[in-house]
Amino acid sequence: MNTLFDDTERTAFTWSLNVKVGNIEDSREKIHFRVIRNNELWKMDVTHIEAALSLWLYYIYERENESAQEESGNDWLRQDKSRKWSSLTEG
């Protein structure tokens, strides 16, 4: 932040990130991040960035799992039920 704003009197900076909410295609909201300069040090609540990154990583994880499930074709649904139950009782 000092590199971006070293020659100004700016004491706060806010930026937004557009995010998709739920499965509705047109449902978008903005989340805001804010940093504040106090005695030449820029500070922010890093839990906001951690939360955004965590949700983004979860989204990526879910997308990869959806792809893997589509590739497998949900074969377990087509399996013989008696075979499935016998394997559960044998173990």
Phi and psi restraints in degrees (value plus and minus 20) as a CYANA .aco file:
   2 ASN   PHI     -83.4   -43.4
   2 ASN   PSI     -53.7   -13.7
   3 THR   PHI     -85.9   -45.9
   3 THR   PSI     -58.9   -18.9
   4 LEU   PHI     -96.2   -56.2
   4 LEU   PSI     -56.8   -16.8
   5 PHE   PHI    -148.1  -108.1
   5 PHE   PSI      16.2    56.2
   6 ASP   PHI     -93.9   -53.9
   6 ASP   PSI     -43.6    -3.6
   7 ASP   PHI    -125.7   -85.7
   7 ASP   PSI      -3.0    37.0
   8 THR   PHI    -138.8   -98.8
   8 THR   PSI     148.7   188.7
   9 GLU   PHI    -114.4   -74.4
   9 GLU   PSI      -8.0    32.0
  10 ARG   PHI     -80.7   -40.7
  10 ARG   PSI     113.1   153.1
  11 THR   PHI    -135.5   -95.5
  11 THR   PSI     -24.3    15.7
  12 ALA   PHI    -169.9  -129.9
  12 ALA   PSI     130.1   170.1
  13 PHE   PHI    -163.3  -123.3
  13 PHE   PSI     112.9   152.9
  14 THR   PHI    -146.7  -106.7
  14 THR   PSI     117.2   157.2
  15 TRP   PHI    -156.3  -116.3
  15 TRP   PSI     139.0   179.0
  16 SER   PHI    -140.3  -100.3
  16 SER   PSI     136.3   176.3
  17 LEU   PHI    -152.6  -112.6
  17 LEU   PSI     104.7   144.7
  18 ASN   PHI     -97.4   -57.4
  18 ASN   PSI     112.5   152.5
  19 VAL   PHI    -150.4  -110.4
  19 VAL   PSI     127.7   167.7
  20 LYS   PHI    -105.7   -65.7
  20 LYS   PSI     114.9   154.9
  21 VAL   PHI    -131.2   -91.2
  21 VAL   PSI     100.6   140.6
  22 GLY   PHI      50.0    90.0
  22 GLY   PSI    -177.3  -137.3
  23 ASN   PHI    -117.5   -77.5
  23 ASN   PSI     -18.3    21.7
  24 ILE   PHI     -99.4   -59.4
  24 ILE   PSI     105.0   145.0
  25 GLU   PHI     -82.1   -42.1
  25 GLU   PSI     -60.1   -20.1
  26 ASP   PHI    -111.1   -71.1
  26 ASP   PSI     -15.6    24.4
  27 SER   PHI    -105.7   -65.7
  27 SER   PSI      82.7   122.7
  28 ARG   PHI    -147.5  -107.5
  28 ARG   PSI     123.1   163.1
  29 GLU   PHI    -156.3  -116.3
  29 GLU   PSI     144.3   184.3
  30 LYS   PHI    -128.4   -88.4
  30 LYS   PSI     117.3   157.3
  31 ILE   PHI    -130.2   -90.2
  31 ILE   PSI     124.8   164.8
  32 HIS   PHI    -134.7   -94.7
  32 HIS   PSI     121.4   161.4
  33 PHE   PHI    -139.4   -99.4
  33 PHE   PSI     122.2   162.2
  34 ARG   PHI    -158.2  -118.2
  34 ARG   PSI     113.2   153.2
  35 VAL   PHI    -138.3   -98.3
  35 VAL   PSI     127.7   167.7
  36 ILE   PHI    -149.1  -109.1
  36 ILE   PSI     117.0   157.0
  37 ARG   PHI    -114.1   -74.1
  37 ARG   PSI     110.2   150.2
  38 ASN   PHI    -156.3  -116.3
  38 ASN   PSI      92.3   132.3
  39 ASN   PHI      35.4    75.4
  39 ASN   PSI      31.8    71.8
  40 GLU   PHI      49.9    89.9
  40 GLU   PSI     -17.9    22.1
  41 LEU   PHI    -131.3   -91.3
  41 LEU   PSI     112.1   152.1
  42 TRP   PHI    -109.7   -69.7
  42 TRP   PSI     113.3   153.3
  43 LYS   PHI    -155.0  -115.0
  43 LYS   PSI     129.3   169.3
  44 MET   PHI    -173.0  -133.0
  44 MET   PSI     145.0   185.0
  45 ASP   PHI    -101.5   -61.5
  45 ASP   PSI      83.4   123.4
  46 VAL   PHI     -88.3   -48.3
  46 VAL   PSI     -35.5     4.5
  47 THR   PHI     -83.8   -43.8
  47 THR   PSI     -46.7    -6.7
  48 HIS   PHI     -86.9   -46.9
  48 HIS   PSI     -63.3   -23.3
  49 ILE   PHI     -89.1   -49.1
  49 ILE   PSI     -61.2   -21.2
  50 GLU   PHI     -80.9   -40.9
  50 GLU   PSI     -60.8   -20.8
  51 ALA   PHI     -85.1   -45.1
  51 ALA   PSI     -64.2   -24.2
  52 ALA   PHI     -83.4   -43.4
  52 ALA   PSI     -64.4   -24.4
  53 LEU   PHI     -85.4   -45.4
  53 LEU   PSI     -58.6   -18.6
  54 SER   PHI     -82.8   -42.8
  54 SER   PSI     -64.3   -24.3
  55 LEU   PHI     -86.1   -46.1
  55 LEU   PSI     -57.7   -17.7
  56 TRP   PHI     -85.4   -45.4
  56 TRP   PSI     -64.6   -24.6
  57 LEU   PHI     -84.2   -44.2
  57 LEU   PSI     -57.4   -17.4
  58 TYR   PHI     -83.8   -43.8
  58 TYR   PSI     -61.8   -21.8
  59 TYR   PHI     -79.2   -39.2
  59 TYR   PSI     -65.8   -25.8
  60 ILE   PHI     -83.3   -43.3
  60 ILE   PSI     -63.4   -23.4
  61 TYR   PHI     -79.5   -39.5
  61 TYR   PSI     -65.0   -25.0
  62 GLU   PHI     -84.6   -44.6
  62 GLU   PSI     -61.0   -21.0
  63 ARG   PHI     -82.8   -42.8
  63 ARG   PSI     -61.9   -21.9
  64 GLU   PHI     -85.6   -45.6
  64 GLU   PSI     -59.3   -19.3
  65 ASN   PHI     -88.3   -48.3
  65 ASN   PSI     -55.8   -15.8
  66 GLU   PHI     -81.5   -41.5
  66 GLU   PSI     -63.2   -23.2
  67 SER   PHI     -83.2   -43.2
  67 SER   PSI     -62.4   -22.4
  68 ALA   PHI     -85.2   -45.2
  68 ALA   PSI     -59.0   -19.0
  69 GLN   PHI     -89.4   -49.4
  69 GLN   PSI     -57.9   -17.9
  70 GLU   PHI     -85.2   -45.2
  70 GLU   PSI     -57.2   -17.2
  71 GLU   PHI     -88.0   -48.0
  71 GLU   PSI     -56.1   -16.1
  72 SER   PHI     -94.7   -54.7
  72 SER   PSI     -39.8     0.2
  73 GLY   PHI      50.3    90.3
  73 GLY   PSI      -1.2    38.8
  74 ASN   PHI      32.1    72.1
  74 ASN   PSI      29.3    69.3
  75 ASP   PHI     -77.5   -37.5
  75 ASP   PSI     -48.2    -8.2
  76 TRP   PHI     -83.5   -43.5
  76 TRP   PSI     -41.6    -1.6
  77 LEU   PHI     -92.0   -52.0
  77 LEU   PSI     -46.9    -6.9
  78 ARG   PHI    -113.2   -73.2
  78 ARG   PSI     -23.5    16.5
  79 GLN   PHI     -91.8   -51.8
  79 GLN   PSI     134.6   174.6
  80 ASP   PHI     -86.8   -46.8
  80 ASP   PSI     105.5   145.5
  81 LYS   PHI     -82.3   -42.3
  81 LYS   PSI     -56.5   -16.5
  82 SER   PHI     -84.5   -44.5
  82 SER   PSI     -56.1   -16.1
  83 ARG   PHI     -86.3   -46.3
  83 ARG   PSI     -59.5   -19.5
  84 LYS   PHI     -84.8   -44.8
  84 LYS   PSI     -65.0   -25.0
  85 TRP   PHI     -88.4   -48.4
  85 TRP   PSI     -57.4   -17.4
  86 SER   PHI     -86.7   -46.7
  86 SER   PSI     -56.0   -16.0
  87 SER   PHI     -89.2   -49.2
  87 SER   PSI     -50.0   -10.0
  88 LEU   PHI     -92.6   -52.6
  88 LEU   PSI     -57.0   -17.0
  89 THR   PHI    -102.2   -62.2
  89 THR   PSI     -41.5    -1.5
  90 GLU   PHI     -94.6   -54.6
  90 GLU   PSI     -51.1   -11.1
